[in-house]
Amino acid sequence: MMTDGYINDFISCKINLLTDLDDSFCEISQDDDFLFLNFQLSPNDCLFELEENNYHLFIQIKKGYFEKYREVLFLPSGKHYLCCNTQQKALEIIHSNPQDIFEKIQIESNILFLIHQLQKRKNNKHTDCGDGCTCDDHGTHTDAKNIHQVKEYILKNLASKLTIPTIAGHIGTNQCYLKKGFKEKYNQTIFEFIHENRMQKAQQLLQTANPNITEIAFQVGYSSLSSFSQSYKKFFGVAPTTQIRQQIPN
């Protein structure tokens, strides 16, 4: 995996592994001299297997790079959803190893593709992945029945590792349509739904007699007690241990 990558006099990349990353997105920012693309990929909703790693890909491009096109490049600032193709190209960059000119050319090509995809989403908010992506296979559209099955499957398997690929594979549907259809029906992302119901279940379990925080963390899908405690406090405003103490009569 590339960590700090000098591509050419105009482009550089930096890659890190993060913790406590909730979802996948690209955040665009810029100043007078540079364009910044801040990609974050989380196993919670990435369409590819990340082995529980949270990836951060930071791309810095000198605006002088685009002067050869004799046009002004403008990309909308803020957070942007990542379709299949953008996630795939970002992962190719993350796992690349720019040891020679050919690798660097490939990375540069992938970065230009990412810029093109972000520009397409600016011009057409309904564009997902583009030509050649399986997301455009309308024959696998997720219908309302499948979306309801997704909800039931999640609620029955909160203790399991729940990712977009595993859920889509169980239901037998397209991953991109799964994300889109769920958001349209329930007005929240799949990850938001999973997280909310895990926290609600954890709160109920903590209210039982003699609760064991470690066991409860496992029952709601956390392999790390510290991660569970941080998520619980962030969601409810109090730590699990604090809630238990508050329940014990003076």
CORTANOR-V163104 format. One record per pair of residues at least 6 apart in sequence whose ideal C-beta (glycine too) atoms are under 7 Angstrom apart, sorted by the first residue. I is the first residue (numbers start at 1). GAP is how many residues later the second one is. Records with the same first field share a line. If there is no record, write none. Layout:
I->GAP ; GAP
//
This chain:
1->14 ; 93 ; 94
2->11 ; 13 ; 92 ; 94 ; 95 ; 96
3->12
4->10
5->7 ; 8 ; 93
6->6
7->6 ; 91 ; 97 ; 100 ; 101
8->96 ; 100
10->51 ; 52 ; 54 ; 55
11->50 ; 54 ; 97 ; 100
12->48
13->44 ; 45 ; 46 ; 80
14->44
15->40 ; 41 ; 42 ; 79
16->40
17->36 ; 37 ; 38
18->22 ; 36 ; 38
19->35
20->210
21->19 ; 21 ; 33
22->20 ; 22 ; 169
23->19 ; 21 ; 22 ; 166 ; 168
24->16 ; 17 ; 18 ; 21 ; 22 ; 58 ; 63
25->15 ; 54 ; 55 ; 56 ; 57
26->11 ; 12 ; 13 ; 54 ; 56 ; 92
27->11 ; 51 ; 52
28->9 ; 47 ; 48 ; 49 ; 50 ; 52 ; 90
29->7 ; 48
30->6 ; 47
33->29 ; 30
34->26 ; 27 ; 28 ; 29
35->26 ; 28 ; 40
36->24
37->22 ; 77
38->20
39->18 ; 51
40->16
41->9 ; 14 ; 46 ; 49 ; 50
42->12
43->7 ; 9 ; 10 ; 120
44->119 ; 147
45->119 ; 134 ; 144 ; 145 ; 146
46->41 ; 118
47->37 ; 40 ; 117 ; 118 ; 128
48->39 ; 40 ; 43
49->116
55->39
57->33 ; 36 ; 37
59->52
66->7
75->40 ; 43 ; 44 ; 47
76->46
80->38 ; 41
83->34 ; 45 ; 46 ; 52 ; 93
84->45 ; 49 ; 50 ; 51 ; 92
85->32 ; 44 ; 45 ; 48
86->28 ; 31
89->21 ; 24 ; 25
90->24
92->18
93->14 ; 17 ; 18
96->7 ; 10 ; 11
97->6
98->6 ; 9
117->13
120->7 ; 10
121->6
128->7 ; 48
129->6 ; 7 ; 47
134->40
135->39 ; 41
137->37
140->33 ; 34 ; 37
141->36
142->31 ; 32 ; 35 ; 36 ; 39
144->41
146->25 ; 27
147->34 ; 35 ; 38
149->22
150->17 ; 21 ; 28 ; 32
153->14 ; 17 ; 18
154->8 ; 39 ; 40
155->42
158->39 ; 40 ; 43 ; 62 ; 63
159->59 ; 60 ; 61 ; 62
160->61
161->60
162->32 ; 59
164->11 ; 14 ; 15 ; 26
165->10
167->11 ; 23
168->6 ; 7 ; 10
179->11
182->8
183->6
186->7
198->22 ; 23
199->33 ; 36 ; 37
201->19
202->14 ; 18 ; 30
203->33
205->6 ; 11 ; 14
206->10 ; 34 ; 37 ; 38
207->40
211->33
213->12 ; 27 ; 28
214->11
217->8 ; 11
222->6
229->10 ; 11
232->7 ; 8
233->6
//
